Amino acid sequence: MSFLRVLLAIIFPPLAVLDKGCGSILIVTLLTLAGWIPGVLAALIILNRSCSN
């Protein structure tokens, strides 16, 4: 996970997972609309999971 991706996930979570697929973008967008913190956490989890594979 690069520093830029983490910073982007904190500021605007859906943009951070833009290249991870449509499902990831949809989930993070819905969670961000429900609350900013769940969206940030989901984006960080998705970014972390894709780096470990």
Short mmCIF file of the C-alpha atoms (twelve columns), coordinates in Angstrom:
data_MODEL
# 
_entry.id   MODEL 
# 
loop_
_atom_site.group_PDB 
_atom_site.id 
_atom_site.type_symbol 
_atom_site.label_atom_id 
_atom_site.label_alt_id 
_atom_site.label_comp_id 
_atom_site.label_asym_id 
_atom_site.label_seq_id 
_atom_site.Cartn_x 
_atom_site.Cartn_y 
_atom_site.Cartn_z 
_atom_site.pdbx_PDB_model_num 
ATOM 1  C CA . MET A 1  0.000   0.000   0.000   1 
ATOM 2  C CA . SER A 2  1.497   3.285   -1.050  1 
ATOM 3  C CA . PHE A 3  1.236   6.407   1.040   1 
ATOM 4  C CA . LEU A 4  -0.749  8.114   -1.719  1 
ATOM 5  C CA . ARG A 5  -3.364  5.324   -1.735  1 
ATOM 6  C CA . VAL A 6  -3.744  5.491   2.049   1 
ATOM 7  C CA . LEU A 7  -4.107  9.268   1.947   1 
ATOM 8  C CA . LEU A 8  -6.644  8.976   -0.865  1 
ATOM 9  C CA . ALA A 9  -8.568  6.321   1.078   1 
ATOM 10 C CA . ILE A 10 -8.817  8.680   4.031   1 
ATOM 11 C CA . ILE A 11 -9.845  11.723  1.994   1 
ATOM 12 C CA . PHE A 12 -12.124 10.111  -0.636  1 
ATOM 13 C CA . PRO A 13 -12.453 6.326   -0.226  1 
ATOM 14 C CA . PRO A 14 -14.187 5.406   -3.529  1 
ATOM 15 C CA . LEU A 15 -11.409 6.998   -5.558  1 
ATOM 16 C CA . ALA A 16 -8.766  4.922   -3.762  1 
ATOM 17 C CA . VAL A 17 -10.327 1.625   -4.906  1 
ATOM 18 C CA . LEU A 18 -11.070 2.775   -8.440  1 
ATOM 19 C CA . ASP A 19 -8.903  0.110   -10.096 1 
ATOM 20 C CA . LYS A 20 -10.045 -2.763  -7.851  1 
ATOM 21 C CA . GLY A 21 -13.285 -3.485  -9.713  1 
ATOM 22 C CA . CYS A 22 -16.893 -2.387  -9.855  1 
ATOM 23 C CA . GLY A 23 -17.958 -4.339  -6.768  1 
ATOM 24 C CA . SER A 24 -15.336 -2.725  -4.585  1 
ATOM 25 C CA . ILE A 25 -16.248 0.743   -5.784  1 
ATOM 26 C CA . LEU A 26 -19.939 0.105   -5.138  1 
ATOM 27 C CA . ILE A 27 -19.385 -1.279  -1.638  1 
ATOM 28 C CA . VAL A 28 -17.060 1.541   -0.619  1 
ATOM 29 C CA . THR A 29 -19.374 4.181   -2.093  1 
ATOM 30 C CA . LEU A 30 -22.405 2.829   -0.237  1 
ATOM 31 C CA . LEU A 31 -20.478 2.580   3.021   1 
ATOM 32 C CA . THR A 32 -19.122 6.097   2.556   1 
ATOM 33 C CA . LEU A 33 -22.648 7.404   2.031   1 
ATOM 34 C CA . ALA A 34 -23.768 5.574   5.181   1 
ATOM 35 C CA . GLY A 35 -20.886 7.057   7.121   1 
ATOM 36 C CA . TRP A 36 -17.439 8.310   6.333   1 
ATOM 37 C CA . ILE A 37 -15.566 6.022   8.753   1 
ATOM 38 C CA . PRO A 38 -17.063 2.739   7.436   1 
ATOM 39 C CA . GLY A 39 -16.119 3.811   3.914   1 
ATOM 40 C CA . VAL A 40 -12.542 4.562   4.957   1 
ATOM 41 C CA . LEU A 41 -12.224 1.252   6.776   1 
ATOM 42 C CA . ALA A 42 -13.603 -0.697  3.827   1 
ATOM 43 C CA . ALA A 43 -11.243 1.067   1.419   1 
ATOM 44 C CA . LEU A 44 -8.240  0.345   3.632   1 
ATOM 45 C CA . ILE A 45 -9.241  -3.311  3.976   1 
ATOM 46 C CA . ILE A 46 -9.667  -3.681  0.216   1 
ATOM 47 C CA . LEU A 47 -6.335  -2.003  -0.454  1 
ATOM 48 C CA . ASN A 48 -4.589  -4.135  2.154   1 
ATOM 49 C CA . ARG A 49 -6.123  -7.372  0.859   1 
ATOM 50 C CA . SER A 50 -5.089  -6.671  -2.725  1 
ATOM 51 C CA . CYS A 51 -1.488  -5.938  -1.700  1 
ATOM 52 C CA . SER A 52 -1.058  -9.192  0.205   1 
ATOM 53 C CA . ASN A 53 -2.128  -11.358 -2.767  1 
# 
